[in-house]
Amino acid sequence: MAFLQESEWMFLNEIAYNISFIYSFDEMRRTVLKWLDVLIGFDGAVF
């Protein structure tokens, strides 16, 4: 089981905080997927 590093937890916290300011669902979806690309490593980022 993989565990997140402190910087990854901080990044997830920032994502959750910024989601509260996005009013459009489509914009929120695009933004979250862009942020998750940074959080998930290249070899594990297969959707």
C-alpha positions, -999 to +999 in steps of 0.1 A: +000+000+000+014+034-010+015+063+014+015+100+004+044+123+012+039+155+032+041+176+000+014+154-016-009+159+013-003+197+011-011+196-026-044+176-020-053+202+007-047+230-019-069+212-044-098+208-019-095+245-010-094+257-046-124+236-056-146+256-033-140+287-055-149+270-088-186+275-097-187+258-131-187+220-130-169+217-163-141+241-152-138+222-119-135+189-137-108+201-161-089+218-132-090+187-109-077+164-137-049+189-144-039+189-107-041+151-104-017+148-133+009+166-111+000+145-080+000+110-096+034+098-109+038+092-147+038+054-145+006+054-123-013+081-141-032+058-165-070+065-165 
